[in-house]
Every structure is written in C-alpha cells, then in structure tokens.
Amino acid sequence: MYGKFGETLRKELDSIREQGLYKEERLLESPQGAEIKVGGKKVLNFCANNYLGLASDPRVVDAARQTLDKWGYGLSSVRFICGTTDLHKQLESEISDFLGTEDTILYAAAFDANGGVFEPLLDKNSAIITDQLNHASIIDGVRLAKARRFIYDHLDMNHLESKLREASDAEFRIIVTDGVFSMDCDPAPLNDICDLADKYQSMVLVDDSHATGFVGPTGRGTPEAFGVTDRVDIVTSTLGKALGGALGGFTSGRKEIVEWLRQKSRPYLFSNSVPPMICGAALEVLRILREDPEPLQRLKRNQVLLREGLKDLGFDVTSCDHAIIPVHFRNHENDALMAQGMANDLLEEGIYCIGFSFPVVPRGQARIRLQASAAHTVEQIDRCLAAFAKIGRKHGAI
Ligand SMILES: *Cc1c(COP(=O)(O)O)cnc(C)c1O
C-alpha cells in the first residue's frame, strides 16, 4: 500500500514547503565555534547553544580523545547489563556535586531524561502542573504518565495557584517548568514557584537545559540564580548545550527519586549507555567550570556587550540576564519578512543568525534570536553590531 501513503506524504511536504515551513539544514564545513564555515564562507556564529564555547575547546576534545583511546568507542549495552564504567559513576557524582543535589542519573539526551521521569514517578493519583510553553520533551514525557495533567498560562503564578488548588485532591503534585525559556530568554520565577509548592504541598521539577553551566553567579543554573537549590526536587538538563555540546542528559535531585528511576525509567533501562568518551569529556567540562572562571566571565561580558550594543543602536531587544538575546520587530508592518530578510542579509555580511516567525513564535512576534558565546571575542561582537547597524538601517528596523 506504500504508493498511496508516499503520495500523501509528498503532498503534505509540498504543502509545508509552500507555506514556508519546510526546515532546510545548512551544512557546516568546520567544527562548531565562534567562527564557522558555511557555503564556502567564514561567518561568525550567533545561533549555537555553545554558551561556554566548550564545543571545540582543545581541553575537552583532548579529554574525549584520551577516553576514546583508553575505553574504546562504545559499550554495546544498557547500563544495568554491562554498560556501566567508573566514568559513568564519577560523572553522575560530579554533576550532583556541581548542582548541589543528592544523586544524578545519566541519559542519552535530556529528551530522554524528560521522557523517562514522569511515568515511573507519578501514577493516576498524582497531578502534574506544567507551564504552557514547556519544552517539547516535557510535553511528551508528561503524556506518557498516567497522572492528571494541569496546564498553567506561561509564567502566570495566579493561574498556577488556581491549578494547584484544582489538583488539591491528588495524592502527590509536581510543578514542572523550564528554568529559562529559550524563545524569550525569560526565566521561571523559581522563588515564587517554590513558595507556591510549599503552600500547596507540591514538588518542583526544573528543566535547566538553557541554564546549566552558565546561569547564576557560579553557573549552577536557575535554582542558584533564585537561591532555591535545596527547594527544587528534580533538575533535568543536557550535556548538549553549555556543557560541551555533544550529547547526553541527566536527571538530578533527591536520592530516592534517582534510585527509583534507575529501577523503572524506560529510556534508562532500554536504551544504550552514554559512550565513555562523552563521560570523559563531560568530566573535563566540569573540571573547567570548577577551576577556570574565564569561560563564564567571558560569556557574561559578551552577553552584556551584545545586548547593550543592540539597544544603543535602537533595536527592540528583550532584556534578561541571559546569553539569549531576542531582537524584535513588533512595531513594523511585516515583522516576519523583516526578521527573515535581515537574517539573510546578515549572513551576507558574515553574521550567522536565525529569524523566527509564526508558527515557531506567535503571530506578530517575529524576531532574530542571537546567542552569545564565551568563544566570541570583543572584536567579533563589534563586527556583529556593525552588521546589525548596516542591515537594520537598510530594512528600516532602526
Ligand atoms: C535542548 C533542550 C532539551 C533537549 O536536550 P537534548 O539533550 O538535546 O535532548 C530538553 N529541554 C530543554 C528545555 C531544552 O532546551
């Protein structure tokens, strides 16, 4: 029967192409970094999650290589059969130390951490109270659980409170939120969320993928930024962004929770062990974070330079204390065209960034989302600002 099915898919694909929703992939011709090669041309990269600039850091690459030589390529096993090495235990323990949690369990990705955290912990007598704009992996993970689901309006604490009241007959409750939401760089107010959790007897889970390693005074993430490290029960996060950018994720928190996940979490039990070279590289990343304050300092300097520079030029920039810098075009007639057109012209100027428009963001909220990295030099930030000035004037954005 494939003929008819394939034809249906071809029609659907044509349709998303016509709507301009087809996702093209641009080929990198160099390692990830502040400067990358695309289309035979060197450009400055302002759209990677390479916040601490560690994706191609020689120390990290070297640690991966040394682990590869010592431990081989893969483990060909899940953790509980014959896929656990001392490196896995050490990495779990060092992540716990870094975050100030009791224990940590590794996954192949944060997508899996979120996919495997709700179903084993929360049955039909429990309630999951989740922010409307939480990451896709949380939405999917919540779907797999038998628990009742309550969705509150994005960051709306009054609405969250009313949902907690609605869920008051559940045996257990958990509030679930991204630590920082990546489209708007807006942090979840974890102090208020923890206060509500205390008032209504709820646990708290934070997905800190866009914060671990670089948000908060020492980079411990949004719980550190809000001073609630000991009040958050579960943190999920990724090794695929600031922490080296390869692959891997984890769930960290109360020790009984992590112990239970090791027994029951399906992406952990039925999916392969994280390769040793990733563990070795991630251990080196954590060593760098402990001993070398420079990446974090450079990132914090760069995000301020970029954000304040764009503001000074007259751009409509969201202000958060974060490396994500959304540049909006909401006062312009066709914001989507402006975001798209500017991103294309900026690439011609050697600045690689992405324009987001409907349906990725709500209608009328098209933007270019820049991401600062510790890898950028001051001179590179200046080049980005000069290009924004030139292209912004050309498009009438400033
Ligand atoms: C990127 C991201 C993930 C997925 O991380 P992977 O490790 O790449 O699977 C999950 N949650 C949030 C909030 C993210 O930003």
Ligand as a Chemical Component Dictionary entry (heavy atoms), coordinates in Angstrom:
data_LIG
# 
_chem_comp.id                   LIG 
_chem_comp.type                 NON-POLYMER 
_chem_comp.pdbx_formal_charge   0 
_chem_comp.three_letter_code    LIG 
# 
loop_
_chem_comp_atom.comp_id 
_chem_comp_atom.atom_id 
_chem_comp_atom.alt_atom_id 
_chem_comp_atom.type_symbol 
_chem_comp_atom.charge 
_chem_comp_atom.model_Cartn_x 
_chem_comp_atom.model_Cartn_y 
_chem_comp_atom.model_Cartn_z 
_chem_comp_atom.pdbx_ordinal 
LIG C1 C1 C 0 17.594 21.367 24.282 1  
LIG C2 C2 C 0 16.574 21.043 25.309 2  
LIG C3 C3 C 0 16.233 19.716 25.607 3  
LIG C4 C4 C 0 16.796 18.560 24.840 4  
LIG O1 O1 O 0 18.130 18.342 25.130 5  
LIG P1 P1 P 0 18.889 17.136 24.421 6  
LIG O2 O2 O 0 19.913 16.724 25.406 7  
LIG O3 O3 O 0 19.445 17.684 23.160 8  
LIG O4 O4 O 0 17.882 16.065 24.173 9  
LIG C5 C5 C 0 15.326 19.491 26.621 10 
LIG N1 N1 N 0 14.754 20.501 27.305 11 
LIG C6 C6 C 0 15.035 21.788 27.027 12 
LIG C7 C7 C 0 14.388 22.877 27.808 13 
LIG C8 C8 C 0 15.942 22.098 26.013 14 
LIG O5 O5 O 0 16.209 23.382 25.726 15 
# 
loop_
_chem_comp_bond.comp_id 
_chem_comp_bond.atom_id_1 
_chem_comp_bond.atom_id_2 
_chem_comp_bond.value_order 
_chem_comp_bond.pdbx_ordinal 
LIG C1 C2 SING 1  
LIG C2 C3 SING 2  
LIG C2 C8 DOUB 3  
LIG C3 C4 SING 4  
LIG C3 C5 DOUB 5  
LIG C4 O1 SING 6  
LIG O1 P1 SING 7  
LIG P1 O2 DOUB 8  
LIG P1 O3 SING 9  
LIG P1 O4 SING 10 
LIG C5 N1 SING 11 
LIG N1 C6 DOUB 12 
LIG C6 C7 SING 13 
LIG C6 C8 SING 14 
LIG C8 O5 SING 15 
# 
